[in-house]
Amino acid sequence: MKHAHPQLEQHKSSWLQVFQSLFTGRMLIAFVMGFSGGLPLLLTGSLLQAWMFDVGVDLGTIGLFALVGLPYTLKFVWAPLMDRYSPTLLGRRRGWLFIWQLCLTASIALLGFSSPSQMLLMTALAALLLSFFSASQDIVIDAYRRESLEDDEQGMGASLYVGGYRTGMLLATGGGLFLADHMAFHWVYLIMAASMSAGLVATLLAPEPDSEHGKPETLQEAVIKPFKEYFTRDYAIIILIFIFLYKVGDTMAGQMTTPLYLDLGFTKTEIAGIVKVFGFPITLVGTFVGGMLVMRHGIYRSLLWFGILQSVSTAGFIWLADTGYDLPLLTLVIAFENLSAGLGTAAYIGFIASLTDKRFTATQFALLTSFMGMPRVFAAAPTGYMVDAVGWSGFFLLCTLIAIPGILLIIWLHKRLIASQP
């Protein structure tokens, strides 16, 4: 008998069901937990890139700093501990979440006290520590969302989560860059550390999800069974390749956008205002519309069309790089890019959630999202050298073309996975 994929295709719902699912307490929690997950991510990304660019760190080194995101690609290694063990207080999911959020708050403050110009190694170590705690928090947030939402709510839950995630990213980059024009970077990082209190409060107030599917009885079971269950499914390796490829071009482009804006002459305040603040509501519209379209039309059709839009939006940066400093053009490019990114991410995360077995939520979600995060580390690491070699236009053209294999795999997988279901 062939091994089927859990909830291979999201159930298609009426528009009334879609809107009813949007206004629930579970969705609000998904949004706030998304905020708590999105805030730390770009504190080692765009904001840190701007800080290093400001103090004269070269582009190659800035690109290599993508490697501090390595914990995001390895989090499946320690995820079984969070499936197997439960902290004494707050329960298995909320207990771990509270621990990692406290550690995150401290590590953000530590990074703020580093100095990229004088203590680059300390900055790298502090950023790596922050990434580890952030990746650990993501493991538990993903497991909590998967276990607290019904199967046909995963697409909408993903869209609310992504909306919250983007809100956190906006505060970290848009708010951070704006504040950096008026105060030292270390004060900016201390403000971001204090902002983690929103996630701590949400964790304390949220209900612990039911454990009706059970949990592993031993650590050996927690380590072995999630991987055995996943890798005995049809096309398991191909799905991992697709997860890696789907946003690889988008991720590579994103690693170098802040240096591009600064190199073209945009000020940090302009970047904060247009790229972050203006782009933010457009991203939210994209995520919410994406979640609704996933529920209405299904995951695979959504992944296909949103993937094409993502590729076209990346090509907009070629136009911007060739034109140079142009605020209206920057606004147009950012609007299209953020809309398509919101659409694509909602479908992407909903797809990953639909693949997990609730007995091993944390470990399988960590495995799948590790492949999702690999481009942010390995593909993004050489991007600074790539820009030096082929220029801004050539680099963004390459990022556009790299998206094509992932789009083709959607079509291939859809036909074969539907056919393989019992």
Secondary structure by P-SEA (a helix, b strand, c coil): ccccccccccccccaaaaaaaaccaaaaaaaaaaaaaaaacccccaaaaaaaaaacccaaaaaacccccccccccccaaaaaaccccccccaaaaaaaaaaaaaaaaaaaaaaccccccaaaaaaaaaaaaaaaaaaaaaaaaaaaaaccccaaaaaaaaaaaaaaaaaaaacaaaaaaaacccaaaaaaaaaaaaaaaaaaaaacccccccccccccccccccaaaaaaaaccaaaaaaaaaacccaaaaaaaacaaaaaaaacccaaaaaacccccaaaaaaaaaaaaaaaaaacccaaaaaaaaaaaaaaaaaaaaaaaacccaaaaaaaaaaaaaaaaaaaaaaaaaaaaacccccaaaaaaaaaaaaaccccccccaaaaaaaaccaaaaaaaaaaaaaaaaaaaaaaaaaaaaacc
